Amino acid sequence: MREARILVPVLLLSLAPVAVRAQQSAADQIAAAVLAAPADRREDATVLGYDAAGKLTSLRKGTNDMICLADNPAEEGFETACYHVSLEPFMARGRALSVAGVTGQERSATRLREIDAGTLKMPDKPAMLYILTGESFDAAAGTVAGEYRRSVMYVPYATAESTGLSTSASTTDPWIMFPGTAGAHIMITPPRKKSGG
């Protein structure tokens, strides 16, 4: 089962091959991917997904400022993400590092070093990332079993003092992760629904 809160940057765009599930059509990948975005941002979003060989590819060129990433069939469970176009260099670098076998804290630290060195671009204004996870996607119904949504607002170099946010992950209120760094972001993680009523 995927970590739901702390490892957002690590899990988001990993491309390491594992046991691959059945490949979904491009149309189904698009339908699933855009569910992560706010409803009014879905129709015109760019969508990245996977070809029959499991390689990341462009499925749809959008006309707004949102990029959505389809569920990776090589990974267990279901996860899609949509983010502001200004985050694409950061996200693309994370994907490239994952392919090169650089993961976890090393991947995060590498990107932060590159941003500080000026070799990796990070937005200079707040930028949103939306994540939708679950057990599986039902293409016919257009629904995700066991869906859970969380949002992240990247605010480079923000701190608890500059925002008034907690740095504690134990709260259900928004909190700030990696404060004071180029990767500082506000985590908005609603409580999970309890199963079984």
Residue pairs with C-beta under 8 A, 6 or more apart in sequence:
1 76
1 77
2 11
2 75
2 76
2 77
2 79
2 133
3 11
4 133
4 148
4 150
4 189
4 192
5 150
5 169
5 187
5 189
6 169
6 177
7 104
8 129
8 131
8 150
8 152
8 177
8 185
8 187
9 94
9 107
9 108
9 111
9 183
10 103
10 104
10 107
10 108
11 79
12 69
12 79
12 81
12 91
12 94
12 129
12 131
13 69
13 81
13 91
13 94
13 95
13 98
14 72
14 75
14 95
14 98
14 103
15 56
15 72
15 74
15 95
15 98
15 99
16 74
16 98
16 99
16 101
16 103
17 54
17 74
18 74
18 75
18 76
19 74
20 54
20 73
20 74
21 73
21 74
22 73
23 50
23 52
23 54
23 73
24 32
24 70
24 71
24 73
24 137
24 139
26 49
26 59
26 60
28 137
28 139
29 47
29 49
29 50
29 59
29 70
29 71
30 47
30 49
30 59
30 60
30 68
30 70
31 139
31 142
32 70
32 71
32 78
32 80
32 137
32 139
32 144
33 45
33 47
33 48
33 49
33 59
33 68
33 69
33 70
33 71
33 80
33 82
34 42
34 43
34 45
34 47
34 68
34 80
34 82
35 42
35 80
35 132
35 142
35 144
36 68
36 80
36 81
36 82
36 130
36 131
36 132
36 149
37 45
37 66
37 68
37 82
37 130
38 130
41 64
41 66
41 82
42 66
42 68
44 62
44 63
44 64
44 66
45 60
45 62
45 64
45 66
45 67
45 68
45 82
46 58
46 60
46 61
46 62
46 66
46 67
46 68
46 85
47 58
47 59
47 60
47 62
47 67
47 68
47 69
47 70
48 56
48 57
48 58
48 59
48 67
48 68
48 69
48 70
49 56
49 57
49 59
49 69
49 70
50 56
50 57
50 70
50 72
50 73
51 57
54 73
54 74
56 95
59 70
65 84
65 85
65 86
66 82
66 83
66 84
66 85
67 82
67 83
67 84
67 85
67 87
67 88
67 91
68 80
68 81
68 82
69 80
69 81
69 82
69 83
69 91
70 80
71 78
71 79
71 80
71 137
72 79
77 133
77 134
77 135
77 136
78 132
78 133
78 134
78 135
78 136
78 137
78 144
78 145
79 131
79 132
79 133
79 134
80 131
80 132
81 129
81 130
81 131
81 132
82 129
82 130
83 91
83 127
83 128
83 129
83 130
84 123
84 127
84 128
84 129
86 123
86 125
86 127
87 123
87 127
87 129
87 154
89 120
89 121
89 122
90 111
90 115
90 120
90 121
90 122
90 154
93 111
93 114
93 120
94 107
94 111
97 103
97 107
97 110
97 111
98 107
102 110
108 178
108 183
111 120
111 182
111 183
112 178
112 181
112 182
112 183
114 120
115 121
115 122
115 156
115 182
115 183
116 182
122 154
122 156
122 182
122 183
123 154
123 156
124 156
126 153
126 154
126 155
127 153
127 154
128 151
128 152
128 153
128 154
129 151
129 152
129 153
129 154
129 185
130 149
130 150
130 151
130 152
131 149
131 150
131 151
131 152
132 144
132 147
132 148
132 149
133 147
133 148
133 150
134 144
134 145
134 146
134 147
134 148
135 144
135 145
135 146
136 144
136 145
137 143
137 144
137 145
138 144
138 145
146 195
148 192
148 193
149 190
150 187
150 188
150 189
150 190
151 188
152 185
152 186
152 187
152 188
153 185
153 186
153 188
154 183
154 184
154 185
155 163
155 176
155 184
155 185
155 186
156 181
156 182
156 183
156 184
157 180
157 181
157 182
157 184
158 176
158 179
158 180
158 184
158 186
159 176
159 179
159 180
159 184
160 166
160 167
160 176
160 179
163 176
163 186
165 174
165 175
165 176
165 186
166 173
166 175
166 176
167 175
167 176
167 177
167 179
168 175
169 175
169 177
169 187
172 189
172 190
172 191
174 186
174 187
174 188
175 186
175 187
176 184
176 185
176 186
176 187
177 184
177 185
177 186
177 187
178 184
178 185
